[in-house]
């Protein structure tokens, strides 16, 4: 459906600690935690129309998941 609005994705970044510094190269490594949260209205249904089924278990590879990548990184690792 081309009339759908873009999904709003909440991103939370939790800083853990600095793990490595190389002053000569001016590089540093950090440990961080990242979480994303969004609501996909295409996955909503009325349980009364489907035999009162309220929960559905599916593999995550069957869902749309927002892609996240680092814009500025010394390496080209996918985030």
Backbone as CSV, one residue per row, in Angstrom:
resi,resn,N_x,N_y,N_z,CA_x,CA_y,CA_z,C_x,C_y,C_z
1,UNK,0.845,-1.173,0.000,0.000,0.000,0.000,0.890,1.235,0.000
2,UNK,0.757,2.083,-1.002,1.627,3.257,-1.118,1.161,4.423,-0.270
3,UNK,0.003,4.327,0.390,-0.490,5.426,1.213,-0.024,5.327,2.659
4,UNK,0.707,4.288,3.006,1.173,4.121,4.385,2.265,5.128,4.712
5,UNK,2.230,5.615,5.928,3.278,6.518,6.398,4.519,5.714,6.751
6,UNK,5.692,6.350,6.706,6.913,5.630,7.110,6.826,5.197,8.573
7,UNK,7.451,4.096,8.884,7.466,3.599,10.262,8.362,4.484,11.119
8,UNK,7.906,4.787,12.316,8.741,5.503,13.280,9.497,4.466,14.092
9,UNK,10.810,4.602,14.129,11.661,3.646,14.834,12.338,4.365,15.995
10,UNK,12.144,3.856,17.204,12.827,4.380,18.392,14.141,3.644,18.548
11,UNK,15.214,4.407,18.752,16.530,3.801,18.936,17.085,4.259,20.280
12,UNK,17.554,3.319,21.073,18.175,3.640,22.361,19.594,3.086,22.355
13,UNK,20.521,3.917,22.766,21.924,3.526,22.820,22.387,3.627,24.266
14,UNK,22.877,2.530,24.795,23.379,2.513,26.167,24.884,2.318,26.164
15,UNK,25.590,3.271,26.705,27.050,3.206,26.730,27.505,2.333,27.897
16,UNK,28.397,1.380,27.628,28.907,0.504,28.685,30.289,0.966,29.143
17,UNK,31.289,0.867,28.251,32.617,1.310,28.643,33.568,1.395,27.451
18,UNK,34.665,2.090,27.676,35.747,2.217,26.705,36.640,0.993,26.839
19,UNK,36.966,0.343,25.714,37.753,-0.887,25.791,39.177,-0.740,25.285
20,UNK,39.418,0.220,24.391,40.739,0.278,23.767,40.974,1.678,23.198
21,UNK,42.181,2.210,23.409,42.567,3.505,22.835,43.944,3.364,22.207
22,UNK,44.085,3.852,20.970,45.386,3.923,20.306,45.587,5.390,19.951
23,UNK,46.358,6.096,20.803,46.520,7.536,20.633,47.173,7.898,19.307
24,UNK,48.193,7.141,18.909,48.918,7.450,17.673,47.971,7.403,16.467
25,UNK,47.085,6.437,16.458,46.131,6.294,15.350,44.856,7.110,15.581
26,UNK,44.734,7.678,16.768,43.543,8.434,17.166,42.275,7.587,16.996
27,UNK,42.354,6.337,17.494,41.196,5.445,17.439,40.832,4.981,18.840
28,UNK,39.605,4.559,18.978,39.131,4.041,20.264,37.968,3.101,20.013
29,UNK,37.846,2.117,20.884,36.748,1.150,20.808,35.896,1.262,22.062
30,UNK,34.624,1.072,21.877,33.674,1.164,22.983,32.732,-0.032,22.947
31,UNK,32.192,-0.376,24.100,31.127,-1.372,24.179,29.834,-0.609,24.435
32,UNK,28.866,-0.828,23.563,27.571,-0.160,23.703,26.460,-1.178,23.477
33,UNK,25.313,-0.877,23.989,24.125,-1.690,23.730,23.153,-0.866,22.900
34,UNK,22.496,-1.499,21.981,21.584,-0.800,21.086,20.264,-1.554,21.029
35,UNK,19.168,-0.826,21.130,17.863,-1.467,20.963,17.000,-0.606,20.049
36,UNK,16.119,-1.270,19.314,15.193,-0.575,18.427,13.779,-1.036,18.757
37,UNK,12.831,-0.113,18.621,11.433,-0.440,18.889,10.571,0.272,17.854
38,UNK,9.617,-0.451,17.275,8.698,0.131,16.315,7.401,-0.651,16.321
39,UNK,6.376,-0.054,15.750,5.069,-0.712,15.632,4.736,-0.785,14.142
40,UNK,4.436,-1.991,13.682,4.088,-2.207,12.276,2.587,-2.483,12.197
41,UNK,1.785,-1.503,11.751,0.326,-1.682,11.730,-0.127,-2.794,10.787
42,UNK,0.725,-3.223,9.874,0.356,-4.311,8.956,0.229,-5.643,9.683
43,UNK,0.757,-5.726,10.914,0.707,-6.974,11.675,-0.462,-7.023,12.660
44,UNK,-1.339,-6.035,12.612,-2.485,-5.983,13.531,-3.678,-6.728,12.930
45,UNK,-4.493,-7.323,13.792,-5.710,-7.992,13.349,-6.735,-7.960,14.467
46,UNK,-7.966,-8.202,14.110,-9.055,-8.274,15.072,-9.239,-9.744,15.440
47,UNK,-8.945,-10.134,16.688,-9.052,-11.542,17.091,-10.434,-12.145,16.827
48,UNK,-11.481,-11.355,16.929,-12.841,-11.865,16.708,-13.024,-12.366,15.276
49,UNK,-12.251,-11.835,14.355,-12.357,-12.256,12.953,-11.517,-13.500,12.658
50,UNK,-10.711,-13.921,13.623,-9.805,-15.054,13.405,-9.879,-16.061,14.545
51,UNK,-11.082,-16.426,14.949,-11.271,-17.459,15.966,-10.677,-17.102,17.315
52,UNK,-10.680,-15.832,17.678,-10.131,-15.315,18.937,-8.643,-15.603,19.124
53,UNK,-7.927,-15.757,18.036,-6.463,-15.905,18.124,-5.880,-14.542,18.481
54,UNK,-5.198,-14.495,19.620,-4.645,-13.229,20.100,-3.134,-13.125,19.922
55,UNK,-2.475,-14.250,19.799,-1.017,-14.256,19.668,-0.621,-15.098,18.470
56,UNK,0.443,-14.696,17.833,0.949,-15.414,16.678,2.463,-15.466,16.796
57,UNK,3.030,-16.634,16.664,4.477,-16.802,16.753,5.030,-17.076,15.365
58,UNK,5.935,-16.213,14.922,6.561,-16.391,13.614,8.054,-16.116,13.736
59,UNK,8.818,-16.607,12.784,10.263,-16.376,12.781,10.561,-14.919,12.456
60,UNK,11.578,-14.366,13.095,11.930,-12.965,12.864,12.377,-12.714,11.427
61,UNK,12.863,-13.752,10.742,13.285,-13.549,9.352,12.091,-13.392,8.406
62,UNK,10.878,-13.553,8.915,9.680,-13.348,8.109,9.085,-11.956,8.319
63,UNK,9.726,-11.154,9.144,9.244,-9.812,9.454,10.143,-8.754,8.832
64,UNK,9.559,-7.574,8.625,10.362,-6.431,8.224,11.074,-5.916,9.474
65,UNK,12.382,-5.748,9.381,13.177,-5.201,10.480,13.970,-4.034,9.912
66,UNK,13.893,-2.861,10.542,14.615,-1.699,10.017,16.115,-1.972,9.929
67,UNK,16.715,-1.509,8.853,18.160,-1.671,8.696,18.857,-0.508,9.389
68,UNK,19.923,-0.801,10.079,20.683,0.212,10.793,22.138,0.078,10.393
69,UNK,22.764,1.197,10.039,24.182,1.137,9.677,24.895,2.368,10.212
70,UNK,26.189,2.216,10.467,27.010,3.322,10.965,27.365,4.226,9.794
71,UNK,27.175,5.514,9.969,27.480,6.459,8.891,28.960,6.802,8.852
72,UNK,29.573,6.909,10.003,30.986,7.258,10.057,31.713,6.223,10.888
73,UNK,32.480,5.391,10.213,33.190,4.319,10.881,34.501,4.077,10.158
74,UNK,35.542,3.713,10.902,36.823,3.414,10.268,36.769,2.112,9.497
75,UNK,35.895,1.221,9.927,35.728,-0.042,9.209,34.369,-0.017,8.531
76,UNK,34.193,-0.844,7.562,32.913,-0.909,6.858,32.048,-2.044,7.365
77,UNK,32.220,-2.405,8.642,31.389,-3.454,9.228,29.941,-3.000,9.247
78,UNK,29.052,-3.919,8.921,27.632,-3.606,9.001,27.210,-3.627,10.464
79,UNK,26.506,-2.618,10.882,26.093,-2.496,12.271,24.826,-3.264,12.526
